[in-house]
Amino acid sequence: MLELIYQEANIEQLFEVLTKELKRDARDGNHFLYTQDDSFIHFYFYKLIQGFDVFLSNCKYKEDIHTQRLPDNDPDLIFINIVRIGDVSHELVNEEGQKHLDADSQKRILIYNGMYPIETYFKANTHFQSLGYYVSKEAFFELMPDHQSVFRKLFPGTEGLAYYTFLPIELNPLLDDVFHLREKVIGSNPLILARALEIFALLFQSIIGMLDKDDLNGLHYDDYQRLLKIRTVLSGNFDQKIVIDDLAKEFGVSVSKLQRDFKILFNSTIYQYHLNEKMEEAYRRLKSGTQSITEVSMDMGYENPSKFSAMFKKIKGMNPNEVLISK
């Protein structure tokens, strides 16, 4: 695994770490361009004005990549990452060092203020592309003076906050255009910055709409810690029925906040997440060939194997005996 540890928004430090780990200085001005065999790690950095930096990531590496982005301790500097190609898990380790909490990969946009550490995993030999921004509060106010209240509403204080949301469909062509310009057009820097600024403006138009409808809520560090522990409960105790009221009481949070925060991060209800985890565990046990369908169904909390089989087929798209047969 390629391990990269650097402070959020510190591009120089990222370049130094990459040079050390890859044993090659691949810096080309404000870009980092590493290519070897079928692997490549390309970062392109652009500055529009002071406090507004744009970067493109285009990577595919032979090993897993694990990054640890350390807090920058600047609540007025926000980070935005928009995934174009590939899946990425933004993760958090709790105080006890337990691993890991990852966001739903369908939510392609992460917005946060870098006030707590985030770990990121990229799978080996998987193509990944993203467009990112580092934006200071001063630069935001200069570029979008009519929307200063939006910044203050998203990040009202100095606490760590992160938002996960979907990519508005109208941004897809612009995002495609940015990477096409990067690869195909000579002297493309002004055009890339123009497209990136347009995406930024349209993204915040979408965010304003979500805020007006109360459809965008941030997660604090304590929220992550709570969700990590709750996911541990949901990923075990498969023979037990999940009662949301009991979970909320156990973890000292209201039912509405618990359900909202869980949906934000995992794009799933608590019941559906537990059911999916249960059927995935059932699949693993059936695949191992060490248990019968009846035994697995009882371990998953089903007294009637036929009800278990019906639910297994609904979730996994096959009958339990098909898994045993394939074994």
N, C-alpha and C positions, 0 to 999 in steps of 0.2 A: 504494500500500500504506500502511495505517495502521501507523505504527511506535510501539510503546509500550515504554519502557525504565524499569524500576523495581526497587527492591530487594524481594526476597521478603518477604512479610508486612507490607510498609509500605503500608497502605491509603491513608493520606494522600498519599503520593507517587504512587500509582496515580491517585487522583482529580485531582491537579495535572497529571499528564501527559495524562490524558484531556481535561481542560479546555483545555489548551494546544493539543493536536492537533486537537480538534474545534472549537476556537474558540468554545466555549460552556460556561458554567458550569451543568452540569445536576445539581449535587448537591442532594439533598433530605434533610437530616439525615445518617443513616448509609447512604443509598442514592445511587446515581448513575443518573439516568433520562434518557437521551438518545433522542429520537425525531425522525426527519426523513424524510418520504416513506415509502419502504418499508424504511428502515434503522432499527434500534434497538439500543442498547447499554444494558442494564439490569443493574446490580449491586445486590444487597441484602445488607447486613451486619448480623449479630446477635451479641450477646455473651451467653453463658449465665453464665459465671463468669470471673474473671480468668484469662487464659491459654487460654480456650476460645472461639474465634470461629467463627461459621458464616457462609458467604456463598453466595448463589445467583447464577448467571450466566445471562442470557437475552439472546442476541445474534444479530443478523443484519445484516450491514453490506455496503454496495455495493462495497467494496474488500476485498482480502485484508488480514487483520490479522496482524501479526508482533510478538510480544512477546519481550522479553529480560528474564528474571527473574534479577537479580543475587544472588549469595550473601548471606545475612543474617549469616553467621559465628556462628550460634547453634545448636550441635548438639543442644540440648535442646528445640528448637522444630520440630515436624514439620508437614508440609503433606500433606493428603489431598485428592485431586480425583476425583470420581465423575461420569463423563459419562452424561447421560441421553439427549440427542439430539445427533446430529452426530458428525463425526470430527475428531479433533485429533491433530496430530503434535507430540510432545515431542521436541525435537531438541538436538543438541550439536555445537558447532564445535570441532575439534581445535586443537592448538597451531599448526599450519600454516595455519589458517583454512579448511581444506577443509570443504565442506558436503555433506551433513548426515546425521545419524543419527536415524531416526524409529522410534518404537515401533509395534508392531502395534496398529491401531485397535480390534481386537476386545477387547483388554484395556482395560476401561473405567475401571480404578482405578489411580491413581498415588499412591504413598506415598513421600515422601522428606524429607530433613532440611535441604534448602536450603543445603548446603555447597559446591555448585558450580553454575555458571550453567546454566540450561535455556532454550532457545528454543522458542517455540510458534507454530504457524501455523494460522490459521483461513481457510478458503476464502471468497471473496466470495459474497454472496447465499446463504449456507448457514446454516440455523438451527442454533444450538448452545445447549444447556442443560447446566448442571452444578451439582452440590452440592459445596461445598468446606469444609474445616476447617483452622484453624491451632490446634494443640494443644501447649501446653508440657508438659514432663515433670511439673511440679508439678501441673498441672490434671489430667493423665492419672492420676496416682497418687491424687488426691483423688476422681475420679469412678469409678475402677476399682482400688481398693486391692488386690483379690485378684489382679490381673493385672500387677503391677509388673514381674515377670520377663519378660513379653512385650515391653514397651517396651525393656528392657535387651537382650533377645535380638535385637530388630530393629535397634537402634542402640546397639551396645556401646561405641563410642568416639566420636571426633570426626571420623572420616573421612566424606566424602560417600557416602551410600548411597541408592539408589532401588529401589523394588519396583513391578513391574507385575503386575496380576492381573485375573481376570475378576470381573464383578459377580455375586454369588450371586443366584440367581433369586428367592429369597424377599424380596429387597430392592426388587424392581421396583415392587410396589404402594405401598410406603412412599415411594419416590422420586417416583412419580406424584402421590401425595397431597400432598407438600410443594409442588409447583408448582401443583397445583389450589388449595390453600389460599392461596397467594400471589396468585393471580389472582381468586379468587371470594369469599373470606371476609373480611369487615371485621373488624379487630382480630385478625388471624390470627397475630401474632408469637408468643404463647405456644404455640400449636398447632404452628407451624413448628419452633420450638425443641424441642418434645417429640418430634416425628417425627424430626428431625435427630439427637437424642440416641439414639433407639431404633435408627436406622440405624447410628450409630457403634458402639453396643454389639454389635449383631448382626454387623457387619463384623468386629469383633475376635474374636468367637466363631468366625467362619469362619477368620480368620487363625491362631488358636490351633490349630484342626484341621489347617491346612496345615503349620504349623511342626512339629506332632507327627509328621506323615507325611513331613517333609522335602520338601514340595512348594512351598515359598516360599523363594526365594533372592534376595538383593539384588545390585545391580550397583554397583561402585565406579567412580570416575572413570577409572581405568586400564582397567577392563573395557570402558567405552564407547569409549575410544580404540582398543583392540584390535579391537572389533567394527566400528568405522568403517572401519578399514583392511581387515579381512576382507571386509566388504561391497563395498568397492571392487574387490577381487579377483574376487568372485563376479559383479559387474556388468560384467565384461569377460572376456577370455580365454575367449570362448564356444566356441572350437574345441578347448579343452583339457579333459581329464577332471579333475574335482576329487577329490583324495585327502585325506581329513580328517587322516590321520596326518601328511602332509607340511605341511598348514596349521598343525597344532598345533606341529610342530617349528619351522616358520618363525617363528611368533609367540610361541614360548617358553611354551606353556601345555599342560596335559594334554588329551588327547582328551576325557575326560569333562567337564572344566570348559568346554572350547570348545563342545561340543554343548549342555550345559546352559545356558550364558549366551546362546547364539544362540537357543535355544528360548524363553528368558525374554523376550527383547526382540522377536523377530519371530514367535513362535508358529509356527515352521516349522523343519523340519530343514535343514541346510546343503545337502544334495543337492536337496531340493524347491525351496528358494529359488533356487539356481543354475539349475535347470531352468525355473522360472517366468520368471526374468529372460531366459534364453536364448530362450524362445518369444515373449516380449514383444518382444525385439529382432528376431526373425525376422518377427513381424507388422509391425513398423515398416518393415522393408526391403521386404517384399512389398507393403505398402500404397503405398510410394513408387513402385513400378513400375520401379525401376532395375535389379533383378536378377531372374533366373529362379528357379524353385523349386530347381533343381539347384544353382545358385550359392549360394543362401541355405543350403541343407542342408549344403553343404561348409563354408561359413563357420561353421556351428554345430557342426561336428565330426562330421557324419554322412556316411559314404562312400556309403551307400545312401539315395537320396531317398525311397524308399517307407517306410523306417523313420522318417525325419524326418517325413513326412506323417502317419504313424500317431500319433506322439507329439504333433505339432502339433494334431491334431484332439482328442486326449485332453485337452490342456491348454486349448486355446482354443475348443473346441466347434465347429470348422469345418475344412474341408479348406483347405490352402494355395491351391489354385486358385480357391476361392470368394473369397479376398481379392483375387487378381489380377483376377477377373471384376468384382468390385465397383469396382475401380479403373478 
